[in-house]
Amino acid sequence: MRVVIGEDSALFREGLARLLTDAGHEVVAKAQDAPELIEAVAAAKPELVIIDIRMPPDLTDDGARAARRIRDTHPELGIVLLSQHVETRHSVDLVSRGRFGYMLKDRVLDVEDFFDSLQRVAAGGSALDPEVVSRLIGARRAADPLASLSAREREVLALMAEGRTNVGIARRLWLTDRTVETHVSSILAKLGLANSEEDHRRVLAVLLYLNRL
């Protein structure tokens, strides 16, 4: 897989590049600020770009804003945001367009899970860090229509938001595939999405959560 890395920390950038290269991926460009990143993506034509949310020149959310620009010009490109802390300002828009992941940097240390997340995003899916999902969903008020979901259904939906398939959810929760299918069908029905197009129902379910912030 051809990858571009956008990261201002030389140590983290080079370490990530070595990790990817050792796993058989090709790091085609590395950028240390947002403008350089945008140019690198245009020139290198990668399959996936990994971006630190906070990058120069402003060291605020330059990386996330660069990701939105890259998504506008390269809708087919997989984008994974990395951050030291959970920041959700740009996440709703990006996750709604697919091929998107958001991971906390310390999750990179779990190499197997990290690479699984990268592969899901590159293949057109999503991969959201559990802590990110928890922050986005948050505690809901009693008047919230999402309150109709059971605790188990919320747990299943959180894993859906991470980009897990029904099989992946079943393995994580020690449930049968059929049980997970039942939970997903119930979630979609309670959220009024039972009759939505098959390819979009899961995304719409997650977005309904995110947009209730």
C-alpha positions, -999 to 999 in steps of 0.1 A, spaced: 0 0 0 13 35 -9 12 58 21 19 95 28 27 105 63 19 140 76 36 145 110 57 173 124 75 152 151 106 138 133 109 110 158 73 98 155 73 104 117 104 83 111 93 56 136 59 53 118 76 52 84 99 24 96 69 5 110 50 7 77 80 -2 56 88 -32 77 53 -44 72 57 -42 35 40 -9 27 56 19 6 60 53 22 60 75 -9 62 109 9 66 124 44 55 160 52 61 181 83 34 207 79 0 210 64 8 228 31 36 204 24 12 175 31 -14 187 6 13 191 -21 28 156 -13 -6 139 -16 -12 156 -50 22 146 -63 26 111 -48 -9 98 -54 -10 75 -24 -37 50 -14 -37 61 22 -26 92 41 -18 93 78 -21 128 94 -14 143 127 -43 166 137 -20 193 151 6 203 126 25 235 116 20 263 106 -5 270 134 -1 238 155 -39 238 162 -61 217 139 -41 223 107 -38 186 100 -76 181 103 -83 210 80 -58 197 55 -76 163 57 -109 180 47 -92 197 18 -76 164 7 -110 146 10 -126 172 -13 -99 167 -40 -93 130 -35 -125 114 -24 -111 79 -31 -82 83 -8 -81 66 27 -75 92 55 -64 83 90 -61 111 116 -38 106 146 -39 127 178 -25 128 213 -60 137 227 -95 134 215 -106 163 193 -140 159 175 -145 191 156 -139 178 121 -147 141 127 -184 141 119 -180 155 84 -150 132 76 -166 100 89 -197 107 69 -178 105 37 -162 71 44 -126 59 40 -118 75 73 -101 66 105 -93 85 137 -69 69 162 -51 81 193 -13 80 189 -8 55 217 -29 30 198 -1 27 173 18 6 199 -9 -21 193 7 -28 159 -17 -56 148 -48 -36 156 -33 -5 141 -26 -22 108 -60 -38 108 -75 -2 111 -53 10 82 -64 -18 60 -101 -12 68 -98 25 59 -78 18 27 -105 -7 17 -132 19 19 -144 14 55 -139 33 88 -118 28 119 -126 50 150 -107 46 182 -130 34 210 -121 64 231 -130 87 202 -163 69 198 -170 72 235 -164 109 234 -185 114 203 -214 95 216 -213 108 252 -240 105 278 -274 111 263 -304 128 279 -336 109 287 -354 128 259 -329 116 234 -345 92 209 -313 72 211 -323 64 247 -345 36 232 -314 16 226 -304 -10 252 -269 -10 268 -259 -39 246 -272 -22 214 -252 9 223 -221 -13 227 -227 -29 193 -232 5 177 -200 18 193 -182 -11 176 -200 -4 143 -187 32 146 -152 17 149 -157 1 115 -162 -34 127 -181 -59 107 -208 -81 123 -182 -109 125 -157 -86 141 -183 -74 166 -192 -110 175 -156 -118 182 -151 -87 203 -182 -93 224 -181 -131 225 -215 -133 208 -227 -154 179 -229 -139 144 -267 -144 145 -270 -125 178 -250 -96 164 -272 -95 133 -303 -94 156 -288 -65 176 -279 -45 144 -314 -50 129 -329 -38 162 -307 -7 163 -316 2 127 -353 -3 133 -353 18 165 -334 46 147 -358 45 118 -332 32 93 -346 -2 86 -357 8 51 -326 28 42 -303 16 14 -282 -14 26 -248 2 19 -256 33 40 -276 21 70 -246 15 92 -231 49 84 -264 67 90 -268 50 123 -233 62 134 -240 97 121 -272 100 140 -252 95 172 -225 119 162 -249 146 151 -267 145 185 -236 162 202 
